[in-house]
Amino acid sequence: MTTVLGLNAYHADAAACLVVDGTIVAAAEEERFNRIKHSAGFPVQAVRYCLREAGIGIAEVDHVASSSKPIEHVERDILQILSGRPNYSRQIKRRFEDVARYRDLQKVLASELGVSKSTVRAQVHEIEHHLSHLACAYYLSGFDRCALLSVDSFGDFCSTMLGRGAGGELSIDEKVLFPHSLGAFYTMFTQFLGFRAYGDEGKVMGLAALGEPVYVEQLRDVVRLLPNGLFELNADYFTHPVYGIDMIWVDRVPLIEDIFTEKVMEIFGSPRVKYAPFSKRDRDLAASIQQVLDEAIVHVATHLHERTGSTDLAYAGGVALNCHSNAKILEETPFQRVFVPPSAGDSGTAMGCALIVARGAGDHRPPLQTARLGPSYPDDAVDRAVADMGLTLERPDDMPAQVASALAQGKIVGWFNGRMEFGPRALGGRSILADPRKVEMRDTLNSRIKFREPFRPFAASVLVEEASTWFEVDGPAPFMLFTFPVRASVRSEIPAVVHADGTCRIQTVDAAVDPDYHRLISAFRDETGVPLLLNTSFNENEPIVCTPEDAIECFLSTRMDVLVMGGAIVTR
């Protein structure tokens, strides 16, 4: 038996993944346990969970893989200093601090887990950040031969990696290095539009549908597409080419300081102040930012297709969480199949680096069927949590029909069932569900439950066998990472999940993969004739709930109507 523990550590979205004989046994983000959104630092609780799920101790782990190779591209850092930019000294200092940490990862693991260093016998492997992204996409895709793409802000001084996979092996063709980054471009304007919390880029994607792309020409001076199929940033608009990008965290909360310059304000006006109303400028700028990102991703992906000749693409990185751009790859490039893993962001690098080491040890990985890789809780744990909070529960004989009836009556349902999802999407393990037929449900959810901006769209979970009747989709989309047009003939029937641009981010639900969730949606279809539910993550401005106690606290702190936990219905 070969056991590999993968880590995304000392970075936002810290996470752990355990692979045993090529099979992913467990994977989870640290934020789900410590309740700190995008938690940075070392993922000790996620590690403990993975070991517990496998029923082993750290002494039985053969390999530890880290999704960072801090020494990679360090010569580029040094060249920046030699070019007369002394502000890079802090970047170099942090880089070598990272090197020191990873060089003694056994000691860190022993200290965090409270065991002696001699107990940790695993061999440590440092895997480059973007190579970990590519591996996560490739090894989970089920493709034998395909093009590989990773795009995010920066990892190991690299922002973009292009390559190919064949016969289980990965090869790298091209890289885009610091300071050029599509992730940095999108983050900079996310900050400019007043969204300054780490991970707020999705808000810009939602806002974009409300505006017109009138600033595209100006933005094409910010991101320049090159004849070689790649891109470059105009450094006049960014602070990071001089000062670097420092991700800092206090008490594990990550933060990136503003990286826009006065040049941005000269061209686009004053930055939006947090909590200020959204002006026409803000909406139009968001639409323009999204269009320019789409153009850049299509440009790079088309070049990658021309280079590889493949019609299959495995794609990851933080920018791969942008569902709108993902859809553009399918619409506007020769790629016929595009796979994006549910953990496309940095948490997924814990999985990717573990799979690389597992592959090196001779293990193989079948295609990923489900993102449900986190903890589950037995009935007695649910019973104790409910009793401790002074609530009551019942376990009806036909629970799906009863819950479907409540949904059809306009009730909002917290759905806590089975294993927790790995990645940022709620996919039927930790979801809040509602009736998509009621247009007012969007405002109800935003004001009563989610307490978020009113323009944010909601996703849909749809029976895979009926998806093409309601959406312009011709195959499974199980991980909610693509937007698809809602068919014009049915838009009026499901207004709560139709975004301003006529699209919806969807999850197709297969009975063979998630029978409980499929039965619930089928019961709702039988009641209403609509084979889908509005689905949003089970949280309220916090990480997605993990434990029964988390679910009950969220249920009680919001105006949710019904809480379903496994086969039990909980009432106040």
LINPEHU-V959885 format. One record per residue. N is the residue number from 1. PHI is phi in whole degrees, -180 to 180 (999 if undefined). OMEGA is omega as a letter, one per 30 degrees, with the letter a starting at -180 (* if undefined). D_LAST is the distance of its C-alpha to the last C-alpha in Angstrom with 1 decimal. Layout:
N,PHI,OMEGA,D_LAST / N,PHI,OMEGA,D_LAST
This chain:
1,999,l,47.4 / 2,-111,a,47.1 / 3,-118,a,44.0 / 4,-125,l,43.5 / 5,-103,l,40.9 / 6,-100,a,40.7 / 7,-133,l,39.6 / 8,-109,a,39.0 / 9,-126,l,39.5 / 10,57,a,40.5 / 11,-158,l,39.2 / 12,-62,a,36.1 / 13,57,l,33.6 / 14,-55,a,34.8 / 15,-158,l,34.1 / 16,-137,l,35.4 / 17,-144,l,36.3 / 18,-119,l,37.8 / 19,-116,a,40.3 / 20,-121,a,41.8 / 21,51,l,44.9 / 22,83,a,44.1 / 23,-104,l,40.5 / 24,-75,a,37.6 / 25,-87,a,35.5 / 26,-160,l,32.9 / 27,-158,a,32.5 / 28,-161,l,30.0 / 29,-87,l,30.1 / 30,-63,a,29.9 / 31,-58,a,27.4 / 32,-70,a,24.6 / 33,-97,a,25.1 / 34,-93,l,26.1 / 35,66,l,23.8 / 36,-110,a,26.9 / 37,-62,a,27.5 / 38,59,a,30.8 / 39,-47,l,31.4 / 40,-102,l,35.2 / 41,94,a,37.2 / 42,-98,a,37.3 / 43,-85,a,34.5 / 44,-66,a,34.4 / 45,-71,l,30.8 / 46,-66,l,31.3 / 47,-62,l,34.5 / 48,-59,l,32.9 / 49,-61,a,30.4 / 50,-59,l,33.2 / 51,-65,a,35.3 / 52,-65,l,32.5 / 53,-63,l,31.8 / 54,-85,a,35.5 / 55,71,a,35.8 / 56,-131,l,38.6 / 57,-108,a,39.7 / 58,-62,l,41.4 / 59,-65,a,44.7 / 60,-93,l,44.4 / 61,-86,a,44.1 / 62,-83,a,47.4 / 63,-138,l,47.0 / 64,-119,l,45.0 / 65,-111,l,45.1 / 66,-114,a,44.5 / 67,-86,l,44.1 / 68,-155,l,46.5 / 69,-129,a,50.2 / 70,-58,a,50.9 / 71,-77,a,54.6 / 72,-63,l,54.5 / 73,63,a,56.3 / 74,-64,l,56.9 / 75,-62,l,60.5 / 76,-67,l,59.1 / 77,-58,a,57.5 / 78,-64,l,60.9 / 79,-63,l,62.7 / 80,-64,l,60.6 / 81,-66,a,61.6 / 82,-66,l,65.2 / 83,-82,l,65.0 / 84,96,l,64.7 / 85,-118,a,60.9 / 86,-64,l,60.4 / 87,-62,l,56.7 / 88,-71,a,56.1 / 89,-58,a,56.9 / 90,-70,l,53.2 / 91,-66,l,52.3 / 92,-63,l,54.9 / 93,-60,l,53.8 / 94,-66,a,50.2 / 95,-61,a,51.5 / 96,-75,l,53.5 / 97,-64,l,50.7 / 98,-62,l,48.7 / 99,-57,a,51.6 / 100,-63,a,51.7 / 101,-64,a,48.1 / 102,-72,l,48.3 / 103,-67,l,51.6 / 104,-126,a,50.0 / 105,-66,l,46.6 / 106,-61,l,47.1 / 107,-65,l,47.2 / 108,-62,l,44.0 / 109,-59,a,42.1 / 110,-61,a,43.5 / 111,-65,a,42.5 / 112,-67,a,38.9 / 113,-91,l,38.3 / 114,71,l,40.1 / 115,-126,l,43.0 / 116,-75,a,46.7 / 117,-61,a,48.3 / 118,-65,l,50.3 / 119,-71,a,47.2 / 120,-88,a,46.7 / 121,-100,a,49.4 / 122,-66,l,48.2 / 123,-78,a,50.6 / 124,-98,l,49.3 / 125,-125,l,49.7 / 126,-101,a,49.5 / 127,-115,a,48.8 / 128,-56,a,49.3 / 129,-53,a,46.1 / 130,-73,l,47.0 / 131,-64,l,48.4 / 132,-65,l,45.0 / 133,-59,a,43.4 / 134,-61,a,46.1 / 135,-65,l,45.6 / 136,-58,a,41.8 / 137,-70,a,42.6 / 138,-69,a,45.6 / 139,-71,l,44.6 / 140,-96,a,41.3 / 141,-77,a,42.9 / 142,83,l,44.8 / 143,-79,l,47.9 / 144,-86,l,51.1 / 145,-122,a,53.1 / 146,-164,l,51.5 / 147,-82,a,51.7 / 148,-125,a,49.5 / 149,-143,l,48.1 / 150,-131,a,46.1 / 151,-138,l,45.5 / 152,-153,l,43.6 / 153,-77,l,44.4 / 154,-146,l,46.4 / 155,-151,a,46.3 / 156,53,l,49.5 / 157,70,a,51.2 / 158,-122,l,50.8 / 159,-115,a,48.7 / 160,-146,l,49.6 / 161,-136,l,51.0 / 162,-118,a,52.6 / 163,-162,l,53.6 / 164,-151,l,53.6 / 165,-119,l,52.4 / 166,-156,l,54.6 / 167,58,l,54.6 / 168,87,a,51.8 / 169,-109,l,53.8 / 170,-107,l,52.9 / 171,-133,a,55.6 / 172,-105,l,55.5 / 173,-99,a,57.6 / 174,-148,l,56.8 / 175,-136,l,54.8 / 176,-113,a,54.1 / 177,-104,l,54.2 / 178,-49,g,53.3 / 179,-98,a,53.4 / 180,-88,a,52.8 / 181,-163,l,49.2 / 182,-71,l,47.2 / 183,-64,l,44.0 / 184,-66,l,45.5 / 185,-58,a,46.5 / 186,-69,l,43.0 / 187,-65,a,41.5 / 188,-59,a,44.2 / 189,-76,l,43.3 / 190,-61,l,39.6 / 191,-63,a,40.3 / 192,-61,a,42.7 / 193,-86,l,40.0 / 194,91,l,37.9 / 195,-99,a,35.5 / 196,-107,l,36.4 / 197,-76,l,33.6 / 198,-60,l,34.5 / 199,86,a,33.5 / 200,-83,a,33.3 / 201,-58,l,35.9 / 202,-62,l,33.5 / 203,-68,l,32.9 / 204,-66,l,36.6 / 205,-59,l,36.5 / 206,-69,a,33.8 / 207,-67,a,35.8 / 208,-59,a,39.0 / 209,-69,a,38.3 / 210,-94,a,38.3 / 211,-121,l,41.9 / 212,-115,a,45.4 / 213,-80,a,47.3 / 214,-83,a,50.1 / 215,-105,a,50.5 / 216,-61,a,51.3 / 217,-62,l,55.0 / 218,-63,a,54.3 / 219,-72,l,51.8 / 220,-70,l,54.3 / 221,-85,l,56.3 / 222,-83,l,53.3 / 223,-115,a,52.9 / 224,-108,l,56.3 / 225,-82,a,56.5 / 226,-101,l,59.5 / 227,-61,a,62.1 / 228,-81,l,61.3 / 229,92,a,57.9 / 230,-110,a,56.1 / 231,-156,l,55.3 / 232,-146,l,55.8 / 233,-94,l,54.2 / 234,-83,a,56.2 / 235,-63,a,56.1 / 236,-62,a,56.7 / 237,-94,a,53.0 / 238,-128,l,51.5 / 239,-85,a,51.7 / 240,-68,l,51.1 / 241,-62,l,54.7 / 242,-101,a,55.9 / 243,-103,a,53.1 / 244,77,l,51.1 / 245,-114,l,47.4 / 246,-103,l,45.7 / 247,-87,l,42.1 / 248,-113,l,41.0 / 249,-146,l,37.8 / 250,-118,a,36.6 / 251,53,l,34.0 / 252,74,l,33.8 / 253,-89,a,33.0 / 254,-80,a,35.7 / 255,-151,l,37.7 / 256,-118,a,40.7 / 257,-65,a,42.9 / 258,-55,a,44.1 / 259,-120,l,46.9 / 260,-92,a,48.2 / 261,-105,l,51.6 / 262,-63,l,53.3 / 263,-59,l,54.7 / 264,-63,a,51.3 / 265,-70,l,51.1 / 266,-63,a,54.6 / 267,-86,a,53.8 / 268,-113,l,50.3 / 269,92,a,49.9 / 270,-75,l,47.6 / 271,-65,l,44.4 / 272,-68,l,41.2 / 273,-87,l,39.4 / 274,-54,a,35.8 / 275,77,l,33.5 / 276,-71,l,36.6 / 277,-60,l,36.3 / 278,-86,a,37.6 / 279,-84,l,41.2 / 280,-60,l,43.2 / 281,-57,a,45.0 / 282,-63,a,41.7 / 283,-66,a,40.7 / 284,-68,l,44.2 / 285,-66,l,44.6 / 286,-60,l,41.5 / 287,-62,a,42.9 / 288,-71,l,46.2 / 289,-59,a,44.9 / 290,-64,a,43.1 / 291,-65,a,46.2 / 292,-68,l,48.4 / 293,-62,l,46.1 / 294,-55,a,46.2 / 295,-60,a,50.0 / 296,-67,l,50.3 / 297,-65,l,48.2 / 298,-62,l,50.1 / 299,-59,a,53.3 / 300,-68,a,52.6 / 301,-66,l,51.2 / 302,-64,l,54.2 / 303,-61,l,56.5 / 304,-64,l,54.8 / 305,-61,a,55.2 / 306,-62,a,58.9 / 307,-74,a,59.4 / 308,-99,a,57.7 / 309,76,a,58.3 / 310,-84,l,55.0 / 311,-104,l,52.7 / 312,-112,a,49.7 / 313,-129,l,47.9 / 314,-108,a,45.4 / 315,-135,l,44.0 / 316,-148,a,41.8 / 317,106,a,41.4 / 318,-58,a,39.1 / 319,-69,l,40.8 / 320,-71,l,39.9 / 321,-81,l,36.3 / 322,-83,a,37.7 / 323,-63,a,36.9 / 324,-67,l,39.3 / 325,-65,l,42.2 / 326,-60,l,41.4 / 327,-64,l,41.7 / 328,-65,l,45.0 / 329,-60,l,46.4 / 330,-66,a,45.9 / 331,-79,a,47.3 / 332,-121,l,50.2 / 333,-123,l,51.5 / 334,-73,l,53.3 / 335,-66,a,50.4 / 336,-96,l,49.1 / 337,-130,l,46.3 / 338,-127,l,44.3 / 339,-108,l,41.8 / 340,-122,a,39.5 / 341,-70,a,37.4 / 342,-62,l,33.6 / 343,-106,a,34.4 / 344,-67,a,37.2 / 345,-77,a,36.8 / 346,-67,l,37.9 / 347,-59,a,35.3 / 348,-67,l,37.0 / 349,-66,l,40.3 / 350,-62,l,39.0 / 351,-73,a,39.0 / 352,-62,a,42.3 / 353,-67,l,44.3 / 354,-65,a,43.1 / 355,-69,l,44.2 / 356,-62,a,47.6 / 357,-68,l,48.3 / 358,-61,l,47.1 / 359,-63,l,49.5 / 360,-65,l,52.2 / 361,-86,l,51.7 / 362,96,a,52.3 / 363,-90,a,48.8 / 364,-130,a,47.5 / 365,-127,l,44.3 / 366,-73,l,43.3 / 367,-59,l,41.5 / 368,-72,l,37.9 / 369,-102,a,35.6 / 370,-147,l,32.1 / 371,-92,a,30.7 / 372,-81,a,28.1 / 373,-119,a,29.9 / 374,-93,a,27.2 / 375,-73,l,25.2 / 376,-121,a,23.0 / 377,-136,a,20.8 / 378,-73,a,21.0 / 379,-58,a,18.4 / 380,-67,l,18.9 / 381,-68,l,18.0 / 382,-64,a,14.7 / 383,-59,a,14.1 / 384,-65,a,15.2 / 385,-63,l,13.1 / 386,-66,a,9.8 / 387,-64,a,11.3 / 388,-62,a,12.6 / 389,-95,l,9.5 / 390,71,l,8.3 / 391,-102,l,5.5 / 392,-125,l,6.9 / 393,-142,l,8.9 / 394,-139,l,11.8 / 395,-121,a,15.1 / 396,-70,a,16.7 / 397,-68,a,20.4 / 398,-120,a,20.6 / 399,-60,l,17.7 / 400,-57,a,19.7 / 401,-66,a,20.4 / 402,-68,l,16.9 / 403,-69,l,15.7 / 404,-61,l,19.0 / 405,-64,l,18.5 / 406,-62,l,15.2 / 407,-63,a,17.2 / 408,-65,l,20.1 / 409,-86,l,18.2 / 410,93,l,17.6 / 411,-77,l,14.1 / 412,-98,a,13.8 / 413,-118,l,13.0 / 414,-86,a,12.9 / 415,-117,a,15.4 / 416,-120,a,16.1 / 417,-149,l,18.9 / 418,71,a,22.1 / 419,-78,l,24.3 / 420,-74,l,23.8 / 421,-75,l,26.3 / 422,-104,a,29.4 / 423,111,a,30.3 / 424,-81,a,28.6 / 425,-98,l,27.3 / 426,-85,a,24.0 / 427,-126,l,25.3 / 428,101,l,22.5 / 429,-100,l,21.5 / 430,-136,a,19.3 / 431,-124,l,18.9 / 432,-107,a,16.9 / 433,-118,l,18.0 / 434,-156,a,18.8 / 435,-78,a,21.3 / 436,-75,a,24.7 / 437,-79,a,26.3 / 438,-102,a,24.7 / 439,-62,a,26.7 / 440,-70,a,24.3 / 441,-63,l,21.7 / 442,-62,a,23.7 / 443,-67,l,23.4 / 444,-62,a,19.7 / 445,-65,a,19.0 / 446,-67,a,21.6 / 447,-91,a,20.4 / 448,-96,a,16.5 / 449,-119,a,16.1 / 450,-88,l,19.5 / 451,51,a,21.2 / 452,-138,a,24.5 / 453,-60,a,27.8 / 454,-68,a,27.7 / 455,-83,a,30.6 / 456,-69,a,28.8 / 457,-82,l,28.8 / 458,-115,a,26.2 / 459,-92,l,27.3 / 460,-131,l,27.2 / 461,-104,a,26.8 / 462,-129,l,29.3 / 463,-59,a,30.7 / 464,-59,a,34.0 / 465,-74,a,36.0 / 466,-119,a,35.2 / 467,-61,a,35.1 / 468,-69,l,38.7 / 469,-73,a,38.2 / 470,-106,a,35.7 / 471,-132,l,37.0 / 472,-82,a,40.5 / 473,-136,a,40.1 / 474,-120,l,42.3 / 475,-171,l,40.6 / 476,-65,l,37.5 / 477,-141,a,35.7 / 478,-78,a,33.0 / 479,-115,l,32.2 / 480,59,a,31.5 / 481,-124,l,34.6 / 482,-137,l,36.6 / 483,-96,l,36.3 / 484,-135,l,37.8 / 485,-61,l,38.8 / 486,-81,a,36.6 / 487,-60,a,39.1 / 488,-57,a,40.2 / 489,-69,a,39.8 / 490,-120,a,36.0 / 491,-57,a,35.0 / 492,-71,a,34.1 / 493,-83,a,31.7 / 494,-132,a,29.5 / 495,-64,a,29.9 / 496,-69,a,26.7 / 497,-114,l,28.3 / 498,-96,a,31.9 / 499,-77,a,33.0 / 500,-59,l,35.7 / 501,-94,l,38.4 / 502,83,a,37.4 / 503,-109,l,36.1 / 504,-149,l,32.9 / 505,-84,a,32.1 / 506,-120,l,31.3 / 507,-123,l,30.3 / 508,-86,a,31.8 / 509,-114,a,29.9 / 510,-105,a,32.1 / 511,-62,a,31.1 / 512,-73,a,33.4 / 513,-96,a,31.7 / 514,-136,a,28.0 / 515,-63,a,27.6 / 516,-64,a,23.8 / 517,-67,l,23.5 / 518,-62,l,26.6 / 519,-64,l,25.2 / 520,-64,a,22.1 / 521,-66,l,24.4 / 522,-64,l,26.8 / 523,-65,l,24.2 / 524,-66,l,23.5 / 525,-62,l,27.3 / 526,-62,a,27.8 / 527,-80,a,25.4 / 528,-121,a,26.8 / 529,86,a,30.0 / 530,-111,a,28.9 / 531,-90,a,29.0 / 532,-154,l,27.0 / 533,-129,l,23.7 / 534,-67,a,23.2 / 535,-131,l,22.4 / 536,-134,a,21.8 / 537,-69,a,21.1 / 538,-81,l,17.7 / 539,-169,l,18.2 / 540,-144,a,18.5 / 541,53,l,22.1 / 542,-154,l,22.0 / 543,-60,l,23.1 / 544,-56,a,21.2 / 545,-62,a,18.6 / 546,-116,a,20.2 / 547,-98,l,18.2 / 548,-57,l,14.8 / 549,-64,l,14.3 / 550,-60,a,15.4 / 551,-63,a,13.1 / 552,-67,l,9.9 / 553,-62,l,11.6 / 554,-67,l,12.5 / 555,-58,a,9.2 / 556,-76,a,8.0 / 557,-85,l,11.6 / 558,-120,a,11.9 / 559,-105,l,10.9 / 560,-68,a,10.2 / 561,-93,a,8.8 / 562,-136,l,8.6 / 563,-122,l,9.1 / 564,-110,l,12.0 / 565,-128,a,13.6 / 566,64,l,16.9 / 567,-94,a,16.8 / 568,-111,l,13.2 / 569,-109,a,10.3 / 570,-102,l,6.9 / 571,-124,a,3.8 / 572,-73,*,0.0
